Amino acid sequence: MVVIAVFKSSRPEGKGTMKWFGAAQQRCTVLVLTVLQVVICAVWISTASPTPHKNNQYIRSKIVFECAIGSVAGFSLLLAYIGLLAAVSFLLAFLARNLPDNFNEAKF
C-alpha cells in the first residue's frame, strides 16, 4: 500500500494521501486486522469448536476419525475473512503492476 501511495502522491491529485500511510498507521492496520481475525477465531472456537468424529461407514475394520467443523457459520465467516484479505492483497498487487520498471524496493 505504501509503495502505491508514494507513486500516487507524486501526482497532483494525490498530495494528501501520504498522511494515511505513516509507520504508525501501518502498524495499526496490521494490528487491527490481526486482532479481528483472532476475535473471529476465538468466538468460533469458544462457541462451537471442531471436534473429532468417529466414522464407521468407510471401513469397518479400521477406526477413522474425522474433524466435525462445529459451527458452519463460524468456519464460513473465518474463510470469508481470509478470502477478503486475499482479495485486497490481489487488488493491491494489481494496482502496483504499473509501477516504473526502474523501481526496485529491495535495492537498498
N, C-alpha and C positions, 0 to 999 in steps of 0.2 A: 504494500500500500504506500509506503513511504517513497519508494523509488518512483512509482507512478505519480505521486503528488509532487515530487520535485520537478519532474519534467512538465507536469501540467501547470505548475506555478510560474514557470518561465514565460508562459503565455500571458497576454494582458488580462484575460478574463479569469485567471486563476491566482491572483495575487494573494488572496486571503486564505488559501487552502492550507498553507504550511502551519498555521497556528493549531490545526487539529491533529498534527502528526508529530508532536514532540516526543521525547523519551518517556515522559510521564504518561502521556496518552497511549503510547504503545503498550507499556506495562499494564495500564489499567484495562485496556481492551483484552489482552491475553488473560488477565486475572478474572475479569467478568465472564468471559466465555468459558474458562475452565471451571469456575465456581458454578456456573449454570449447568454444565454437564455433570459435575459432582452432585448437585442437588437432584437432577433428574435420576441419576443412578441410585442415590440414597433413598429417594422416595419409592422407586421401583423395587429395590431390594428390601426395604422395610415393610412395604405393604403386601407384596406377593412375590417372594423371592423364588428363583428357579429351584426345583427340587429334583432329585433322581427318581426315575420312574422305572419299575421293573416290568419288562416286556417279555412275555412268554409266547407271543404269537409267531415269532420268526423261527426260532429253533428251540425245540422243547428240551434238548439235551444240554443246552448252554444257557447260562444266566446272562441276559442282556439288559444293561441299564441305559436308559435314555434320559436326556435332560428335558423335563417339563418346564416350559417357559414361565409359568406362573401367571402373571398379568400380561396379556397380549397387548393391552393399551400402553402399558409402561415400556415394554420392549419396542413397540412401534414408535412411540414418542422418542425414545433414545436413538433408534435408527434414523428417524426423520431429522433429528438434530444433527447427527453426524453427516447425513446427506446434505443438509443445509450448509454446514461448514465446508463440505467438499465442493458444493456448487459455487459458493462465494470464492473459494480458492481458484476454481476453474475460471470464474469471471475475471478475477484479478490477473491471472496468467494470460487470459485473452486480451485484456486491456494493455498488458505490458508487452505484447508481441510487436508493437510498433515503436519500441524504443530505438534510439540510434544504434547503428551497428558498432560504433567505436566505444560504446558504454560497456564497461566491464566492472561489475560490482566487487569482484574478488581481486582486482588488480593490486590493491594495497594491502 
